[in-house]
Amino acid sequence: MSGRMFLAWSAVALALAGCTTATPVGTDPIDSRYSVGGGQWSSGRGITVVARAFERNGVTVICGAWAMDSQGGLTRDYNDDVLAAGSVFLDGDRAVQNLSFMRRVPYSDNIAGEQANCVATGLSWKADYTTSPARVRLPRMVFEGLDREMGEFVKFRETRRAAIIR
């Protein structure tokens, strides 16, 4: 395993090791209350993630979904790794880590009405969260590409994404 591949998998392992407890609690229709985040592959294609938070019985609930624009097979294979290493923050607090619970929805200019998966986190709700939009964070990652001999790598980095909720 190359050093860079080791670094990518190490980031995933560290992310999973520090997971906040999350229990599935159903779905929620995506609407204008959702924040948009995500990132881009070195190929120019990307992942768009939407998330929102609310309080239920004193506990913070996070709902989210993700979509990928048209991607080649190589980057498509690594999207799950990027999501597993991702987090959602509220007012500087990590509400949930490992976004694998999120539902993949078809990419569109408007995903309003699609269903997002929701999890109850181990984070107690704070009044400040009411005015703090959910912030999706996806780490910079590097994966070996198709031609290891040529030293090609596929890179992912967090970037601003188009608003896909209207």
One Martini backbone bead per residue (centre of mass of N, CA, C, O) as a GRO file, in nm:
protein
  166
    1MET     BB    1   0.097   0.036   0.024
    2SER     BB    2   0.082   0.348  -0.009
    3GLY     BB    3   0.119   0.639   0.155
    4ARG     BB    4  -0.141   0.778   0.048
    5MET     BB    5  -0.336   0.549   0.097
    6PHE     BB    6  -0.282   0.535   0.398
    7LEU     BB    7  -0.384   0.822   0.460
    8ALA     BB    8  -0.674   0.782   0.368
    9TRP     BB    9  -0.740   0.539   0.558
   10SER     BB   10  -0.665   0.683   0.820
   11ALA     BB   11  -0.886   0.895   0.808
   12VAL     BB   12  -1.119   0.697   0.820
   13ALA     BB   13  -1.044   0.558   1.086
   14LEU     BB   14  -1.052   0.813   1.262
   15ALA     BB   15  -1.342   0.887   1.205
   16LEU     BB   16  -1.469   0.621   1.314
   17ALA     BB   17  -1.346   0.636   1.606
   18GLY     BB   18  -1.506   0.938   1.654
   19CYS     BB   19  -1.793   0.869   1.678
   20THR     BB   20  -2.106   0.964   1.699
   21THR     BB   21  -2.385   0.875   1.816
   22ALA     BB   22  -2.622   0.697   1.592
   23THR     BB   23  -2.982   0.686   1.533
   24PRO     BB   24  -3.225   0.585   1.357
   25VAL     BB   25  -3.540   0.810   1.270
   26GLY     BB   26  -3.581   0.830   0.961
   27THR     BB   27  -3.742   1.082   0.765
   28ASP     BB   28  -3.703   1.376   0.535
   29PRO     BB   29  -3.794   1.642   0.361
   30ILE     BB   30  -3.653   1.832   0.132
   31ASP     BB   31  -3.558   2.178   0.195
   32SER     BB   32  -3.475   2.510   0.278
   33ARG     BB   33  -3.341   2.406   0.562
   34TYR     BB   34  -3.108   2.313   0.397
   35SER     BB   35  -2.777   2.254   0.364
   36VAL     BB   36  -2.486   2.309   0.158
   37GLY     BB   37  -2.236   2.073   0.047
   38GLY     BB   38  -1.894   1.961  -0.035
   39GLY     BB   39  -1.718   1.833  -0.336
   40GLN     BB   40  -1.411   1.766  -0.530
   41TRP     BB   41  -1.262   1.626  -0.787
   42SER     BB   42  -0.990   1.624  -0.997
   43SER     BB   43  -1.201   1.583  -1.245
   44GLY     BB   44  -1.456   1.795  -1.147
   45ARG     BB   45  -1.626   1.631  -0.992
   46GLY     BB   46  -1.905   1.559  -0.747
   47ILE     BB   47  -2.032   1.624  -0.413
   48THR     BB   48  -2.359   1.663  -0.270
   49VAL     BB   49  -2.462   1.795   0.050
   50VAL     BB   50  -2.742   1.762   0.273
   51ALA     BB   51  -2.845   1.947   0.579
   52ARG     BB   52  -3.012   1.906   0.906
   53ALA     BB   53  -3.140   2.043   1.219
   54PHE     BB   54  -3.302   1.913   1.521
   55GLU     BB   55  -3.533   1.879   1.784
   56ARG     BB   56  -3.573   1.576   2.002
   57ASN     BB   57  -3.605   1.537   2.321
   58GLY     BB   58  -3.314   1.704   2.355
   59VAL     BB   59  -3.212   1.602   2.076
   60THR     BB   60  -3.004   1.574   1.806
   61VAL     BB   61  -3.102   1.598   1.467
   62ILE     BB   62  -2.991   1.444   1.159
   63CYS     BB   63  -3.028   1.530   0.817
   64GLY     BB   64  -2.956   1.349   0.498
   65ALA     BB   65  -2.802   1.395   0.168
   66TRP     BB   66  -2.682   1.272  -0.159
   67ALA     BB   67  -2.498   1.376  -0.460
   68MET     BB   68  -2.390   1.297  -0.795
   69ASP     BB   69  -2.231   1.376  -1.044
   70SER     BB   70  -2.100   1.294  -1.319
   71GLN     BB   71  -1.908   0.990  -1.306
   72GLY     BB   72  -1.659   0.797  -1.288
   73GLY     BB   73  -1.568   0.493  -1.165
   74LEU     BB   74  -1.343   0.578  -0.970
   75THR     BB   75  -1.484   0.798  -0.796
   76ARG     BB   76  -1.739   0.637  -0.726
   77ASP     BB   77  -1.581   0.430  -0.538
   78TYR     BB   78  -1.504   0.680  -0.313
   79ASN     BB   79  -1.756   0.819  -0.186
   80ASP     BB   80  -1.797   0.648   0.073
   81ASP     BB   81  -1.530   0.734   0.208
   82VAL     BB   82  -1.590   1.034   0.231
   83LEU     BB   83  -1.852   1.010   0.399
   84ALA     BB   84  -1.726   0.850   0.641
   85ALA     BB   85  -1.531   1.116   0.703
   86GLY     BB   86  -1.764   1.289   0.767
   87SER     BB   87  -1.937   1.594   0.890
   88VAL     BB   88  -2.153   1.760   1.133
   89PHE     BB   89  -2.204   2.101   1.222
   90LEU     BB   90  -2.286   2.304   1.524
   91ASP     BB   91  -2.163   2.573   1.642
   92GLY     BB   92  -1.877   2.387   1.646
   93ASP     BB   93  -2.029   2.119   1.679
   94ARG     BB   94  -2.023   1.781   1.668
   95ALA     BB   95  -2.295   1.587   1.575
   96VAL     BB   96  -2.169   1.411   1.327
   97GLN     BB   97  -2.003   1.110   1.228
   98ASN     BB   98  -2.056   0.968   0.954
   99LEU     BB   99  -2.243   0.984   0.641
  100SER     BB  100  -2.361   0.690   0.564
  101PHE     BB  101  -2.672   0.738   0.637
  102MET     BB  102  -2.710   0.876   0.385
  103ARG     BB  103  -2.897   0.942   0.114
  104ARG     BB  104  -2.912   0.868  -0.215
  105VAL     BB  105  -2.967   1.098  -0.477
  106PRO     BB  106  -3.055   1.232  -0.751
  107TYR     BB  107  -2.927   1.439  -0.965
  108SER     BB  108  -3.020   1.792  -0.943
  109ASP     BB  109  -3.132   2.122  -0.941
  110ASN     BB  110  -3.384   1.979  -0.767
  111ILE     BB  111  -3.435   1.802  -0.443
  112ALA     BB  112  -3.694   1.875  -0.358
  113GLY     BB  113  -3.872   1.610  -0.175
  114GLU     BB  114  -3.671   1.441  -0.103
  115GLN     BB  115  -3.534   1.193   0.099
  116ALA     BB  116  -3.399   1.196   0.420
  117ASN     BB  117  -3.193   1.081   0.648
  118CYS     BB  118  -3.214   1.006   1.007
  119VAL     BB  119  -3.042   1.103   1.321
  120ALA     BB  120  -2.972   1.039   1.644
  121THR     BB  121  -2.775   1.189   1.865
  122GLY     BB  122  -2.543   1.250   2.145
  123LEU     BB  123  -2.649   1.548   2.126
  124SER     BB  124  -2.741   1.807   2.290
  125TRP     BB  125  -2.956   2.054   2.279
  126LYS     BB  126  -2.921   2.394   2.164
  127ALA     BB  127  -3.033   2.707   2.113
  128ASP     BB  128  -2.805   2.789   1.903
  129TYR     BB  129  -2.894   2.583   1.674
  130THR     BB  130  -3.135   2.743   1.554
  131THR     BB  131  -2.912   2.964   1.413
  132SER     BB  132  -2.741   2.708   1.310
  133PRO     BB  133  -2.628   2.578   1.047
  134ALA     BB  134  -2.550   2.317   0.888
  135ARG     BB  135  -2.210   2.174   0.861
  136VAL     BB  136  -2.034   2.040   0.610
  137ARG     BB  137  -1.755   1.802   0.637
  138LEU     BB  138  -1.484   1.729   0.409
  139PRO     BB  139  -1.208   1.568   0.352
  140ARG     BB  140  -0.905   1.550   0.243
  141MET     BB  141  -0.823   1.320  -0.031
  142VAL     BB  142  -0.619   1.028  -0.131
  143PHE     BB  143  -0.604   0.820  -0.425
  144GLU     BB  144  -0.544   0.571  -0.612
  145GLY     BB  145  -0.527   0.507  -0.930
  146LEU     BB  146  -0.506   0.321  -1.216
  147ASP     BB  147  -0.177   0.407  -1.230
  148ARG     BB  148   0.071   0.330  -1.021
  149GLU     BB  149   0.328   0.351  -1.199
  150MET     BB  150   0.257   0.670  -1.270
  151GLY     BB  151   0.138   0.816  -1.007
  152GLU     BB  152  -0.170   0.821  -0.989
  153PHE     BB  153  -0.424   1.041  -0.853
  154VAL     BB  154  -0.708   1.084  -0.643
  155LYS     BB  155  -0.877   1.385  -0.556
  156PHE     BB  156  -1.022   1.535  -0.258
  157ARG     BB  157  -1.226   1.838  -0.199
  158GLU     BB  158  -1.351   2.095  -0.046
  159THR     BB  159  -1.638   2.272  -0.181
  160ARG     BB  160  -1.834   2.461  -0.342
  161ARG     BB  161  -2.183   2.426  -0.404
  162ALA     BB  162  -2.458   2.398  -0.558
  163ALA     BB  163  -2.778   2.485  -0.532
  164ILE     BB  164  -3.029   2.200  -0.499
  165ILE     BB  165  -3.249   2.401  -0.366
  166ARG     BB  166  -3.589   2.554  -0.433
   0.00000   0.00000   0.00000
